[in-house]
């Protein structure tokens, strides 16, 4: 019989790499996966709203590369009454086996200024960090990890006894004459710089998480140290340390979790003006009441209960949906230590409650917690003042005890 059609045709030659005229190298560039408008809140002494809140509008965006080597997140907001922005930018790049992270944060809030007095403060922080996973083991029932990191951080504080806008801050800088460096601001402002070398580690041991759970049974620990670099006149020497330990386990019912934890921070007397204790209770307007020059070690003890209310698929605006809904309760108390005296417990306890929501968009989920914290004077409970002793907070994450570990100047944005 005849050979099949095309049977006598010679197959095309195989092309070698050298025969290909142009080869484009793939760049793992992050691509936007989520952007959504969000409400924003800061605490800048607005007399018209509770807790001195100021409301604004913002935008949340996430970008992830295809291979997961580059991730970026952005949270930007603007407050019309204040004419002040709030910005939180993070970019992480995996350079195996390390991860390089860049951060930029800007906020405006009321709190303690560089001179130690209450003031309206504008803080801008930039950082570069390198983290190295020492080991990470993933099993069918448990996962374990340990990583170390180090980096450089710079923070610029601009404070005034009176509220000020961003244009006024820029005009104050231009109005200064004849003064070098950051001391060249007009008399209405006081300014200060912190340049720090920081280091630390984080460790975790956790069980496998069910898709119905908001919490993960296990343990988490972390430590960080900050050393001011003496590049600015008058910067003191020393080292500030902070640590945290937390444990989570199921309690009485499959949907109920109990968590306990402790935070500790050591700030020597020479650095008490530079750093604020991270062992501060939950609540955007609360600060540690046991820290100060008398007690360089501040402790915070916490006990939490968290319950999964429902697993949902509830549609919202902008293609968002609610996937999980939970409720949490917590109780915190403070203590202080010094080298010369025994421990001293604070006179306040901090109960609180929070709503936990998994906010979904496409294949991504964002854990958010909306909380309300109370401050009660155990020695004089009759002095309770709702305006002063109730404080709201928002946290990206369900473990709000662990997530509230940034220095005080980050908390002016209302997000821990």
VOPAGU-2260 file (C-alpha; in pm, 1 decimal, decimal comma):
REM VOPAGU-2260
SITE   aa  ch    i         X         Y         Z
SITE  UNK   A    0       0,0       0,0       0,0
SITE  UNK   A    1      91,2     364,8     -21,1
SITE  UNK   A    2     261,9     537,1     272,3
SITE  UNK   A    3      35,7     774,1     466,6
SITE  UNK   A    4      18,2    1130,9     352,1
SITE  UNK   A    5     315,8    1322,3     472,1
SITE  UNK   A    6     500,1    1004,2     549,2
SITE  UNK   A    7     798,2    1102,9     334,0
SITE  UNK   A    8     829,7    1450,3     491,3
SITE  UNK   A    9    1142,5    1525,0     690,3
SITE  UNK   A   10    1065,8    1646,3    1046,5
SITE  UNK   A   11    1180,4    2000,9    1121,2
SITE  UNK   A   12    1516,7    2032,3    1292,5
SITE  UNK   A   13    1526,0    2075,6    1669,2
SITE  UNK   A   14    1620,2    2431,8    1756,5
SITE  UNK   A   15    1901,7    2477,5    2005,5
SITE  UNK   A   16    1914,9    2765,6    2256,3
SITE  UNK   A   17    2192,7    2926,4    2053,4
SITE  UNK   A   18    1962,9    2937,1    1750,9
SITE  UNK   A   19    1698,4    3142,0    1930,5
SITE  UNK   A   20    1764,4    3502,7    1845,9
SITE  UNK   A   21    1604,0    3664,1    2152,2
SITE  UNK   A   22    1538,3    3521,0    2497,7
SITE  UNK   A   23    1354,0    3728,3    2754,6
SITE  UNK   A   24    1445,7    3659,0    3113,4
SITE  UNK   A   25    1143,8    3631,8    3340,2
SITE  UNK   A   26    1126,6    3898,1    3612,2
SITE  UNK   A   27     910,5    3802,9    3909,8
SITE  UNK   A   28     750,2    4146,6    3941,0
SITE  UNK   A   29     458,0    4191,8    4182,9
SITE  UNK   A   30     115,6    4229,1    4025,7
SITE  UNK   A   31    -179,9    4399,9    4195,7
SITE  UNK   A   32    -421,6    4148,3    4341,5
SITE  UNK   A   33    -632,6    4369,4    4568,0
SITE  UNK   A   34    -721,5    4734,6    4605,0
SITE  UNK   A   35   -1018,3    4855,3    4801,9
SITE  UNK   A   36   -1123,5    5184,2    4966,8
SITE  UNK   A   37   -1129,8    5167,7    5345,7
SITE  UNK   A   38   -1234,2    5405,0    5625,5
SITE  UNK   A   39    -951,0    5547,7    5837,1
SITE  UNK   A   40    -929,0    5671,1    6194,2
SITE  UNK   A   41    -663,8    5851,0    6394,9
SITE  UNK   A   42    -664,8    6004,8    6742,0
SITE  UNK   A   43    -569,2    6370,6    6722,0
SITE  UNK   A   44    -791,2    6541,9    6975,2
SITE  UNK   A   45   -1104,5    6611,6    6768,8
SITE  UNK   A   46   -1351,3    6764,2    7020,0
SITE  UNK   A   47   -1651,1    6670,7    6806,2
SITE  UNK   A   48   -1603,7    6291,4    6825,4
SITE  UNK   A   49   -1550,2    6042,6    7110,7
SITE  UNK   A   50   -1190,8    5964,0    7213,4
SITE  UNK   A   51   -1067,5    6258,4    7003,9
SITE  UNK   A   52   -1111,2    6054,9    6686,1
SITE  UNK   A   53   -1062,4    6198,3    6340,9
SITE  UNK   A   54   -1214,4    6013,0    6048,1
SITE  UNK   A   55   -1070,3    5996,2    5699,8
SITE  UNK   A   56   -1071,5    5791,0    5383,1
SITE  UNK   A   57    -803,8    5552,2    5264,4
SITE  UNK   A   58    -699,3    5286,0    5019,2
SITE  UNK   A   59    -566,0    4937,5    5089,9
SITE  UNK   A   60    -365,2    4761,4    4819,8
SITE  UNK   A   61    -176,7    4431,8    4788,5
SITE  UNK   A   62      57,4    4310,0    4515,0
SITE  UNK   A   63     211,2    3961,9    4487,8
SITE  UNK   A   64     450,8    3817,7    4231,4
SITE  UNK   A   65     368,0    3495,2    4048,9
SITE  UNK   A   66     639,7    3293,2    4223,6
SITE  UNK   A   67     576,2    3463,0    4557,8
SITE  UNK   A   68     926,9    3611,7    4578,8
SITE  UNK   A   69     814,1    3975,7    4588,9
SITE  UNK   A   70     524,1    4102,7    4799,3
SITE  UNK   A   71     405,5    4459,0    4851,8
SITE  UNK   A   72     131,8    4613,9    5063,7
SITE  UNK   A   73      12,9    4971,1    5097,7
SITE  UNK   A   74    -229,9    5141,8    5332,4
SITE  UNK   A   75    -271,0    5514,4    5269,6
SITE  UNK   A   76    -524,0    5751,4    5422,9
SITE  UNK   A   77    -603,4    6121,1    5437,1
SITE  UNK   A   78    -781,6    6316,4    5710,0
SITE  UNK   A   79    -957,0    6625,6    5569,1
SITE  UNK   A   80    -998,6    6811,9    5899,4
SITE  UNK   A   81    -631,8    6766,2    5988,5
SITE  UNK   A   82    -488,5    6799,6    5636,3
SITE  UNK   A   83    -260,8    6513,7    5737,6
SITE  UNK   A   84    -188,6    6180,9    5563,2
SITE  UNK   A   85    -122,7    5839,4    5710,3
SITE  UNK   A   86      93,0    5594,9    5513,3
SITE  UNK   A   87     209,6    5238,2    5568,7
SITE  UNK   A   88     416,0    5077,8    5289,7
SITE  UNK   A   89     592,0    4740,7    5298,9
SITE  UNK   A   90     797,8    4565,3    5031,9
SITE  UNK   A   91     957,9    4224,9    5083,4
SITE  UNK   A   92    1194,9    4056,4    4837,8
SITE  UNK   A   93    1309,9    3697,9    4876,9
SITE  UNK   A   94    1678,1    3651,7    4799,0
SITE  UNK   A   95    1721,2    3287,9    4892,8
SITE  UNK   A   96    1754,4    3203,2    5165,5
SITE  UNK   A   97    1707,0    3552,5    5312,8
SITE  UNK   A   98    1419,3    3802,3    5285,7
SITE  UNK   A   99    1489,2    4173,9    5239,9
SITE  UNK   A  100    1215,6    4406,0    5370,5
SITE  UNK   A  101    1170,0    4780,0    5318,9
SITE  UNK   A  102     919,0    4976,6    5524,1
SITE  UNK   A  103     786,6    5332,3    5533,1
SITE  UNK   A  104     539,3    5460,0    5792,3
SITE  UNK   A  105     395,4    5805,0    5849,3
SITE  UNK   A  106     133,9    5904,6    6107,0
SITE  UNK   A  107      -4,1    6202,3    6298,7
SITE  UNK   A  108    -140,6    6165,6    6651,2
SITE  UNK   A  109    -153,7    6308,3    7000,4
SITE  UNK   A  110      89,1    6166,3    7252,5
SITE  UNK   A  111     422,4    6227,4    7416,9
SITE  UNK   A  112     658,6    6450,8    7221,9
SITE  UNK   A  113    1040,3    6437,8    7214,4
SITE  UNK   A  114    1057,6    6659,9    7524,7
SITE  UNK   A  115     838,8    6422,6    7726,2
SITE  UNK   A  116     531,9    6651,2    7729,7
SITE  UNK   A  117     195,7    6590,4    7564,9
SITE  UNK   A  118     200,0    6716,8    7208,3
SITE  UNK   A  119      66,1    6679,1    6857,9
SITE  UNK   A  120     321,9    6466,2    6678,5
SITE  UNK   A  121     400,6    6377,2    6320,7
SITE  UNK   A  122     622,0    6069,2    6295,1
SITE  UNK   A  123     790,3    5926,9    5986,2
SITE  UNK   A  124     977,1    5596,9    6005,0
SITE  UNK   A  125    1178,4    5417,4    5736,7
SITE  UNK   A  126    1349,3    5081,6    5778,2
SITE  UNK   A  127    1555,1    4820,0    5597,1
SITE  UNK   A  128    1565,9    4469,0    5742,7
SITE  UNK   A  129    1713,0    4132,9    5649,3
SITE  UNK   A  130    1557,6    3817,4    5794,6
SITE  UNK   A  131    1702,8    3468,7    5770,7
SITE  UNK   A  132    1500,8    3152,3    5839,1
SITE  UNK   A  133    1715,1    2926,3    6054,4
SITE  UNK   A  134    1479,4    2633,1    6010,2
SITE  UNK   A  135    1119,3    2571,5    5907,6
SITE  UNK   A  136     961,1    2228,3    5936,6
SITE  UNK   A  137     611,7    2156,6    5804,8
SITE  UNK   A  138     442,4    1832,7    5904,3
SITE  UNK   A  139      92,1    1689,1    5875,3
SITE  UNK   A  140      10,1    1780,5    6237,2
SITE  UNK   A  141     260,5    2044,9    6348,5
SITE  UNK   A  142     483,0    2314,0    6200,7
SITE  UNK   A  143     792,2    2467,4    6361,7
SITE  UNK   A  144     994,3    2770,3    6259,8
SITE  UNK   A  145    1276,9    2988,9    6385,1
SITE  UNK   A  146    1408,3    3300,2    6212,7
SITE  UNK   A  147    1645,0    3586,2    6296,1
SITE  UNK   A  148    1654,9    3938,6    6157,3
SITE  UNK   A  149    1854,3    4259,2    6174,0
SITE  UNK   A  150    1817,0    4604,1    6025,3
SITE  UNK   A  151    1842,5    4981,3    6040,9
SITE  UNK   A  152    1554,8    5215,4    6129,8
SITE  UNK   A  153    1528,4    5591,9    6114,1
SITE  UNK   A  154    1243,7    5787,6    6274,6
SITE  UNK   A  155    1179,2    6159,0    6248,8
SITE  UNK   A  156     948,5    6323,6    6502,5
SITE  UNK   A  157     797,7    6667,8    6458,4
SITE  UNK   A  158     591,8    6791,0    6755,4
SITE  UNK   A  159     401,8    7099,9    6859,4
SITE  UNK   A  160     187,2    7200,6    7154,9
SITE  UNK   A  161     -80,7    7304,8    6903,7
SITE  UNK   A  162    -232,8    7100,7    6620,8
SITE  UNK   A  163     -72,3    7151,8    6280,9
SITE  UNK   A  164    -128,1    7045,8    5921,6
SITE  UNK   A  165     122,3    6894,0    5681,7
SITE  UNK   A  166     152,9    7223,9    5483,3
SITE  UNK   A  167     220,8    7406,9    5811,4
SITE  UNK   A  168     492,8    7156,7    5899,6
SITE  UNK   A  169     659,8    7208,4    5561,2
SITE  UNK   A  170     627,6    7586,0    5595,3
SITE  UNK   A  171     782,8    7568,5    5943,0
SITE  UNK   A  172    1082,4    7390,2    5798,3
SITE  UNK   A  173    1126,2    7652,6    5527,8
SITE  UNK   A  174    1082,9    7938,7    5776,8
SITE  UNK   A  175    1380,1    7829,6    5988,0
SITE  UNK   A  176    1698,0    8022,9    5918,3
SITE  UNK   A  177    2053,5    7980,1    6035,8
SITE  UNK   A  178    2003,4    7657,4    6232,3
SITE  UNK   A  179    2176,3    7339,0    6113,7
SITE  UNK   A  180    2011,8    7003,5    6057,6
SITE  UNK   A  181    1691,5    6901,9    6227,6
SITE  UNK   A  182    1725,8    7181,7    6481,3
SITE  UNK   A  183    1646,8    7428,9    6203,3
SITE  UNK   A  184    1269,4    7429,5    6258,5
SITE  UNK   A  185    1069,8    7731,9    6358,6
SITE  UNK   A  186    1001,7    7792,0    6726,1
SITE  UNK   A  187     647,1    7648,5    6694,9
SITE  UNK   A  188     790,2    7299,8    6646,5
SITE  UNK   A  189    1030,8    7068,0    6820,4
SITE  UNK   A  190    1200,8    6799,2    6615,8
SITE  UNK   A  191    1405,2    6490,4    6688,6
SITE  UNK   A  192    1565,8    6196,9    6508,0
SITE  UNK   A  193    1615,5    5835,0    6609,1
SITE  UNK   A  194    1858,9    5621,9    6409,3
SITE  UNK   A  195    1866,9    5266,3    6541,2
SITE  UNK   A  196    2032,9    4936,4    6476,3
SITE  UNK   A  197    1777,8    4664,9    6554,5
SITE  UNK   A  198    1790,3    4286,2    6573,4
SITE  UNK   A  199    1574,1    4001,3    6692,5
SITE  UNK   A  200    1428,9    3657,2    6640,5
SITE  UNK   A  201    1088,4    3492,0    6620,0
SITE  UNK   A  202     988,7    3131,5    6684,2
SITE  UNK   A  203     665,1    2937,3    6660,3
SITE  UNK   A  204     526,5    2588,8    6715,3
SITE  UNK   A  205     174,4    2546,6    6583,9
SITE  UNK   A  206     -71,9    2271,4    6504,9
SITE  UNK   A  207    -244,5    2228,2    6171,9
SITE  UNK   A  208    -522,2    2485,6    6130,5
SITE  UNK   A  209    -873,7    2388,6    6035,9
SITE  UNK   A  210   -1050,4    2604,8    5779,1
SITE  UNK   A  211   -1316,9    2670,1    6043,4
SITE  UNK   A  212   -1076,9    2806,9    6306,3
SITE  UNK   A  213    -975,5    3166,7    6365,1
SITE  UNK   A  214    -689,1    3068,1    6596,5
SITE  UNK   A  215    -411,9    2811,8    6573,3
SITE  UNK   A  216    -313,8    2604,1    6879,8
SITE  UNK   A  217      53,2    2642,0    6961,5
SITE  UNK   A  218     318,2    2874,9    7097,7
SITE  UNK   A  219     488,5    3188,4    6967,0
SITE  UNK   A  220     785,5    3383,7    7099,9
SITE  UNK   A  221     986,3    3681,0    6986,8
SITE  UNK   A  222    1256,4    3920,2    7098,0
SITE  UNK   A  223    1397,4    4245,4    6962,7
SITE  UNK   A  224    1677,4    4478,7    7060,8
SITE  UNK   A  225    1735,7    4841,4    6963,3
SITE  UNK   A  226    2065,8    5025,8    6984,3
SITE  UNK   A  227    2068,8    5399,0    6902,9
SITE  UNK   A  228    2343,7    5491,7    6658,9
SITE  UNK   A  229    2520,3    5802,3    6786,1
SITE  UNK   A  230    2511,6    6005,2    6466,6
SITE  UNK   A  231    2313,6    6291,4    6618,6
SITE  UNK   A  232    2449,9    6509,8    6897,2
SITE  UNK   A  233    2318,3    6410,2    7234,4
SITE  UNK   A  234    2204,6    6058,5    7146,2
SITE  UNK   A  235    2253,1    5841,1    7455,8
SITE  UNK   A  236    2420,0    5501,3    7456,4
SITE  UNK   A  237    2262,5    5174,6    7567,8
SITE  UNK   A  238    2034,9    4896,6    7446,7
SITE  UNK   A  239    1658,5    4855,8    7473,7
SITE  UNK   A  240    1510,2    4504,6    7478,2
SITE  UNK   A  241    1158,8    4373,9    7426,8
SITE  UNK   A  242    1018,2    4021,3    7430,7
SITE  UNK   A  243     687,4    3839,2    7401,1
SITE  UNK   A  244     563,4    3484,7    7463,8
SITE  UNK   A  245     215,1    3352,9    7389,7
SITE  UNK   A  246      37,4    3017,8    7404,7
SITE  UNK   A  247    -296,1    2918,2    7245,8
SITE  UNK   A  248    -499,8    2601,6    7295,2
SITE  UNK   A  249    -856,7    2472,3    7261,5
SITE  UNK   A  250   -1071,5    2518,0    7568,5
SITE  UNK   A  251   -1392,7    2328,5    7655,6
SITE  UNK   A  252   -1534,4    2338,2    7299,5
SITE  UNK   A  253   -1387,4    2285,1    6948,8
SITE  UNK   A  254   -1470,7    2643,7    6847,2
SITE  UNK   A  255   -1337,0    2804,2    7168,0
SITE  UNK   A  256    -970,6    2898,2    7215,0
SITE  UNK   A  257    -787,3    3027,2    7520,6
SITE  UNK   A  258    -472,5    3234,5    7487,5
SITE  UNK   A  259    -232,7    3362,2    7750,4
SITE  UNK   A  260      75,0    3572,5    7706,1
SITE  UNK   A  261     335,1    3797,8    7858,7
SITE  UNK   A  262     527,3    4094,0    7719,3
SITE  UNK   A  263     835,6    4245,4    7874,2
SITE  UNK   A  264    1044,3    4545,6    7780,1
SITE  UNK   A  265    1362,7    4682,5    7930,3
SITE  UNK   A  266    1454,8    5045,0    7868,7
SITE  UNK   A  267    1749,8    5184,7    8067,0
SITE  UNK   A  268    1720,6    5528,0    8219,9
SITE  UNK   A  269    1949,8    5676,8    7955,1
SITE  UNK   A  270    1707,1    5572,7    7678,0
SITE  UNK   A  271    1374,2    5647,1    7847,7
SITE  UNK   A  272    1329,8    5959,2    7633,0
SITE  UNK   A  273    1415,9    5778,7    7309,5
SITE  UNK   A  274    1201,9    5462,9    7331,1
SITE  UNK   A  275     853,9    5383,8    7455,0
SITE  UNK   A  276     769,4    5052,4    7621,3
SITE  UNK   A  277     610,7    4801,2    7386,5
SITE  UNK   A  278     439,1    4636,3    7685,3
SITE  UNK   A  279     136,8    4864,4    7649,4
SITE  UNK   A  280    -221,7    4740,5    7680,1
SITE  UNK   A  281    -455,2    4713,2    7384,9
SITE  UNK   A  282    -635,9    5033,6    7300,7
SITE  UNK   A  283    -516,9    5299,7    7058,0
SITE  UNK   A  284    -509,1    5573,2    7322,4
SITE  UNK   A  285    -370,7    5368,5    7613,5
SITE  UNK   A  286      -7,8    5376,7    7724,5
SITE  UNK   A  287     181,6    5183,4    7988,5
SITE  UNK   A  288     116,8    5329,9    8333,4
SITE  UNK   A  289     402,2    5152,0    8512,6
SITE  UNK   A  290     693,3    5257,4    8292,4
SITE  UNK   A  291     920,2    5549,1    8366,7
SITE  UNK   A  292    1255,6    5637,2    8510,6
SITE  UNK   A  293    1177,7    5452,9    8834,7
SITE  UNK   A  294    1100,9    5117,0    8671,2
SITE  UNK   A  295    1307,8    5031,0    8363,5
SITE  UNK   A  296    1129,9    4694,0    8314,5
SITE  UNK   A  297     762,3    4693,6    8218,5
SITE  UNK   A  298     552,7    4373,8    8206,5
SITE  UNK   A  299     212,0    4307,0    8056,2
SITE  UNK   A  300      10,9    3991,1    8129,1
SITE  UNK   A  301    -283,6    3893,1    7906,1
SITE  UNK   A  302    -558,5    3633,0    7900,4
SITE  UNK   A  303    -785,7    3589,7    7596,8
SITE  UNK   A  304   -1088,4    3386,8    7493,0
SITE  UNK   A  305   -1180,5    3361,7    7124,5
SITE  UNK   A  306   -1488,6    3193,3    6981,5
SITE  UNK   A  307   -1571,9    3119,8    6617,7
SITE  UNK   A  308   -1929,0    3236,7    6563,1
SITE  UNK   A  309   -1982,5    3139,2    6200,6
SITE  UNK   A  310   -1818,3    3040,6    5872,3
SITE  UNK   A  311   -1980,6    3255,6    5605,1
SITE  UNK   A  312   -1975,5    3365,1    5243,3
SITE  UNK   A  313   -2146,6    3701,2    5286,3
SITE  UNK   A  314   -2100,7    3937,8    4988,8
SITE  UNK   A  315   -2016,6    4304,8    5044,6
SITE  UNK   A  316   -1929,9    4601,8    4823,2
SITE  UNK   A  317   -1624,3    4614,9    4590,7
SITE  UNK   A  318   -1621,7    4233,4    4544,6
SITE  UNK   A  319   -1546,1    4185,4    4914,2
SITE  UNK   A  320   -1699,8    3915,5    5129,0
SITE  UNK   A  321   -1700,2    3805,3    5491,7
SITE  UNK   A  322   -1571,0    3450,6    5530,8
SITE  UNK   A  323   -1544,1    3408,8    5908,2
SITE  UNK   A  324   -1694,9    3582,4    6207,4
SITE  UNK   A  325   -1565,3    3551,6    6563,1
SITE  UNK   A  326   -1586,8    3712,9    6905,0
SITE  UNK   A  327   -1304,9    3767,5    7153,7
SITE  UNK   A  328   -1268,5    3872,1    7517,9
SITE  UNK   A  329    -946,3    3970,6    7693,5
SITE  UNK   A  330    -812,3    4086,2    8027,8
SITE  UNK   A  331    -472,3    4251,3    8080,5
SITE  UNK   A  332    -275,9    4379,6    8377,1
SITE  UNK   A  333      63,0    4548,1    8420,5
SITE  UNK   A  334     363,2    4514,8    8647,8
SITE  UNK   A  335     703,2    4681,8    8675,2
SITE  UNK   A  336    1049,1    4581,0    8795,1
SITE  UNK   A  337    1361,2    4769,0    8892,4
SITE  UNK   A  338    1704,8    4656,2    9003,9
SITE  UNK   A  339    1659,6    4821,0    9341,8
SITE  UNK   A  340    1304,8    4714,8    9434,4
SITE  UNK   A  341    1073,3    4413,1    9390,0
SITE  UNK   A  342     794,7    4394,9    9137,2
SITE  UNK   A  343     512,8    4646,4    9155,6
SITE  UNK   A  344     175,2    4572,4    8999,2
SITE  UNK   A  345     -10,6    4855,4    8834,3
SITE  UNK   A  346    -335,3    4988,6    8973,1
SITE  UNK   A  347    -524,7    4930,6    8646,0
SITE  UNK   A  348    -680,7    4629,1    8476,9
SITE  UNK   A  349    -776,7    4632,9    8108,8
SITE  UNK   A  350   -1075,0    4419,7    8003,1
SITE  UNK   A  351   -1195,7    4431,5    7646,8
SITE  UNK   A  352   -1391,4    4269,6    7368,8
SITE  UNK   A  353   -1337,7    4245,3    6994,4
SITE  UNK   A  354   -1503,8    4131,9    6674,9
SITE  UNK   A  355   -1292,1    3913,3    6445,0
SITE  UNK   A  356   -1365,8    3916,9    6072,0
SITE  UNK   A  357   -1203,1    3735,3    5780,4
SITE  UNK   A  358   -1243,7    3980,1    5492,0
SITE  UNK   A  359   -1210,1    3800,8    5158,9
SITE  UNK   A  360   -1144,3    3918,8    4803,6
SITE  UNK   A  361   -1104,3    3664,5    4523,7
SITE  UNK   A  362    -862,7    3401,8    4663,6
SITE  UNK   A  363    -719,8    3630,0    4936,8
SITE  UNK   A  364    -828,5    3671,3    5296,4
SITE  UNK   A  365    -745,1    3958,4    5531,3
SITE  UNK   A  366    -789,5    3900,5    5907,4
SITE  UNK   A  367    -919,7    4209,0    6089,8
SITE  UNK   A  368   -1009,3    4266,0    6453,5
SITE  UNK   A  369   -1221,2    4555,7    6577,5
SITE  UNK   A  370   -1187,2    4600,6    6952,4
SITE  UNK   A  371   -1294,9    4811,4    7245,7
SITE  UNK   A  372   -1067,4    4821,4    7551,8
SITE  UNK   A  373   -1153,0    4951,2    7899,9
SITE  UNK   A  374    -922,3    5084,5    8170,9
SITE  UNK   A  375   -1039,6    5032,9    8529,3
SITE  UNK   A  376    -860,5    5168,3    8835,8
SITE  UNK   A  377    -882,3    4884,8    9088,6
SITE  UNK   A  378    -806,5    5119,6    9378,0
SITE  UNK   A  379   -1055,6    5387,8    9277,8
SITE  UNK   A  380   -1308,3    5238,4    9032,6
SITE  UNK   A  381   -1543,7    5529,8    9089,2
SITE  UNK   A  382   -1302,3    5750,3    8892,6
SITE  UNK   A  383   -1389,7    5568,8    8568,8
SITE  UNK   A  384   -1431,1    5822,2    8285,0
SITE  UNK   A  385   -1571,8    5684,7    7956,0
SITE  UNK   A  386   -1403,7    5959,3    7754,1
SITE  UNK   A  387   -1062,4    5874,0    7895,2
SITE  UNK   A  388   -1089,8    5507,8    7996,9
SITE  UNK   A  389   -1251,7    5351,9    7689,5
SITE  UNK   A  390   -1039,6    5312,1    7377,6
SITE  UNK   A  391   -1113,4    5149,1    7039,9
SITE  UNK   A  392    -852,8    4975,8    6825,2
SITE  UNK   A  393    -816,8    4797,6    6492,2
SITE  UNK   A  394    -569,4    4515,2    6431,5
SITE  UNK   A  395    -458,6    4331,9    6117,5
SITE  UNK   A  396    -470,6    3983,1    6263,0
SITE  UNK   A  397    -666,3    3783,7    6517,5
SITE  UNK   A  398    -392,1    3758,0    6779,7
SITE  UNK   A  399    -415,2    4121,8    6886,2
SITE  UNK   A  400    -184,9    4060,9    7181,6
SITE  UNK   A  401     103,0    3967,7    6950,9
SITE  UNK   A  402      21,0    4218,2    6677,2
SITE  UNK   A  403      34,6    4519,1    6908,9
SITE  UNK   A  404     413,8    4512,9    6951,0
SITE  UNK   A  405     520,4    4817,2    6750,5
SITE  UNK   A  406     653,4    5125,3    6923,7
SITE  UNK   A  407     401,1    5382,6    7037,2
SITE  UNK   A  408     454,2    5618,6    6743,4
SITE  UNK   A  409     313,3    5361,8    6499,8
SITE  UNK   A  410     -13,3    5342,7    6686,9
SITE  UNK   A  411    -132,6    5690,5    6599,8
SITE  UNK   A  412    -295,1    5554,4    6284,8
SITE  UNK   A  413    -536,1    5344,2    6490,8
SITE  UNK   A  414    -406,2    5019,9    6338,8
SITE  UNK   A  415    -185,9    4807,8    6558,3
